[in-house]
Amino acid sequence: MNKIAIVGSGFIGRSWSILFARAGHPVQLFDNDAATAGQAIGIIETSLNDLAAHGLVDDPAAVLGRITIGETLAETLDGAVHVQEAVSENLDIKSAIFREMDKLAAPETVLASSSSTLPASTYSDGLPGKHRCLLAHPLNPPHLVPLVEICPAPWTDEASIKRTWALMDSIGQTPITMKKEVPGFIVNRLQVALLNEAFALLEDDCISASDIDKAITEGLGLRWSVVGPFETIDLNASGGLSHYVQIFANQYYEMMKDRGTVKPWSDDVVSIANDAMREAMPLEKIPESQARRDTRLMALAKLRNKAE
Amino acid sequence: MNKIAIVGSGFIGRSWSILFARAGHPVQLFDNDAATAGQAIGIIETSLNDLAAHGLVDDPAAVLGRITIGETLAETLDGAVHVQEAVSENLDIKSAIFREMDKLAAPETVLASSSSTLPASTYSDGLPGKHRCLLAHPLNPPHLVPLVEICPAPWTDEASIKRTWALMDSIGQTPITMKKEVPGFIVNRLQVALLNEAFALLEDDCISASDIDKAITEGLGLRWSVVGPFETIDLNASGGLSHYVQIFANQYYEMMKDRGTVKPWSDDVVSIANDAMREAMPLEKIPESQARRDTRLMALAKLRNKAE
C-alpha cells in the first residue's frame, strides 16, 4: 500500500487520514501549527473507537498505527503517491502551500485540494507541476459521506484525474468527475438550488422551516439516498425519463417560472429560519445534534456495507 | 379503531390500504372499475408478504383481514371517519367523485385527495361540505416513504386539518402542513428546483447524468435523509444557521445568479439524460430497478423503526 500525505490536521484532514489508513495506506499528516498536529492523533483515536463501536472499523489500533505526524512538509511528502491538502479556506494560504508542495513532491504525485469553494486553477496556475494539481472535494463529514467531487483545472492531465478517481474508489469513497471548473462545483450548486426554493417558500409563508426539513428527511432526501434525481424520474414513468418529462415538464415549468431570477436570501427570511432552528434546539446543543447526525450516518454506512 | 375508506384501488389506493390496515384500522376499498377492485386484494397480499419478509409487517394475514372491497361508494363511505381519494389525476374525475363523496359521507368525515398536482380548491369549490375537504399527498411509494403533504383549500376548517395530521401521525406517516395552496405543493417544488439545476449542469456539459445521480445518492441525498436542508446548514457553522448564512450566502448568490430565470428543459438535454439512463439500464429493466429501489427503502424503513 502506497503512502498518502495529508496537509492540514483540522477536521477534514483528520477525516481523510482515517479514510486512507482504514483502507490500509500508511498516512503521514502535517500541520504548520505543531500544537494542532499534536492533538490530531488523540482526536483520531476517539473517532476510530467511535467508528469501531458502530461496526465501521475492525481494528482501530491497527488503523491508528498507520497514521504518523510529519515533522516537516518535506518529510511528509517524501514517498507519497498522493497529497491531500486540507488547510484553511483561503486563497493566499492555499497558493503558498501548493507552491511548496509542488517543489517537494515527486513528479508523478497528485496534489489534491479539499477546498469546498476554490477551484484548483486559482492556486495551481503558474506552478511547474500544475498538470498534477486538481480538486478532490469531500462532503462533511468525509468519513461518513462517501462522495468526492474531482474537478480538474484546465491544465490538469488525464492521468492525474484517473489516478485520483481510482484511489478514491479503492478506499471506499464514491468519486465523481467534473469536466470543467464551475463556481460551487456540483454538490453545492444542487444544494443551493434547493435552498433557494426552500427560503422562497418560507418567505411566502407557505410552510414552517421545520416542516421543510421534514419534507426532505422523511420524503425527498430519503428517496434520493436510494435513487438520484434523474433515476427517480426515470423510474416514475413506464417509458422512463423522457416519458416522464413529456408528462410533467410543462407543468413543472409553469409552476416555477414566476420565481424570476435568483435572489439573495433576505435578512427577514434568514431570521425566520434561524429562529425556527433555535426554537427546536438552543445553540449550545449543536454539538449534540451533530453527534446525532453522525450516529445516524454511521448506521446508514453500516447498512450500506452489508448491502454490498 | 375507526373505519377508513379508500376510493380508487390503483397503486396509491392499495398502498394507503396497507398503511391504514397495518396500523389496525378496518379499511374498505372502492373502485368504480370492478375488475381493478377485484385484483386489489391479491396484489395487496403480495405486497404485505414482501413487507413481512423485510420485517415491516408482523402479521400480514391479520392486516389483509382488515381490508375489504366495497360494492358501492355508499357502502364504502358508511361509517368511515376519513376518506382517502386516489382516483385518476384528472380534474373532471376528481370533481365528480368529490361531489358524490360529499353527499354520502357523514358530516364530520374528512375527504382527502391524494393528488400530486391538483389542489383541493379545484374539486371542492361549491360543495356543501367543502370545509372538510383537503389534500393529503403521499410520496411514491407511500408505504415506504412516510412524508404526507397536507394542504388545505382556502375554506378548509382547522379541525379537519388537525384530525388529518393526527391520523397520519398515528399510522406512522410524517405529515407536514401547508398554510396555503401553492402550485406543486412543497415536495415537487423542491424536487424541481434541484432538477432545474441538474439539467442546467448537464446542458453546460459539466458532468455526466450518472455522476449527478451519484452526487445525490452518495452525498447530498444521503445527508438529507438524516438532516433537512435548514438543519444541515445550521449544523455546519458554530453559530448556527444565521452564522452559516453570514459566511456563505454572498458567494452562493454570486455562483447562482447567472442562471437567470427558470427555463424549460430543452429537448437536447432531456435526450442526454434519457440516453444516460438507457445506457445504464434498458427500458425493460425498469421494474427490476423499481424493485431494487423498494428493497433499499424497506431496509431504511426497518433501520428507522429500530432507531425509534
Interface residues (C-beta under 8 A of the other chain):
Chain A: T117 L139 N140 V145 P146 L147 E149 T174 I176 T177 M178 K179 K180 V182 P183 G184 I186 V187 N188 R189 L190 Q191 V192 A193 L194 L195 N196 E197 A198 L201 D204 D205 C206 I207 A209 S210 D211 I212 D213 K214 A215 I216 T217 E218 G219 L220 G221 L222 R223 W224 S225 V226 V227 G228 P229 F230 E231 T232 I233 D234 L235 N236 S238 G239 G240 L241 S242 V245 A249 N250 Q251 Y252 Y253 E254 M255 M256 K257 R259 G260 T261 V262 K263 P264 W265 V270 S271 A273 N274 A276 M277 R278 M281 L283 I286 S289 Q290 R293 R296 L297 A299 L300 L303 A307
Chain B: T117 L139 N140 V145 P146 L147 E149 T174 I176 T177 M178 K179 K180 V182 P183 G184 I186 V187 N188 R189 L190 Q191 V192 A193 L194 L195 N196 E197 A198 L201 D204 D205 C206 I207 A209 S210 D211 I212 D213 K214 A215 I216 T217 E218 G219 L220 G221 L222 R223 W224 S225 V226 V227 G228 P229 F230 E231 T232 I233 D234 L235 N236 S238 G239 G240 L241 S242 V245 A249 N250 Q251 Y252 Y253 E254 M255 M256 K257 R259 G260 T261 V262 K263 P264 W265 V270 S271 A273 N274 A276 M277 R278 M281 L283 I286 S289 Q290 R293 R296 L297 A299 L300 L303 A307
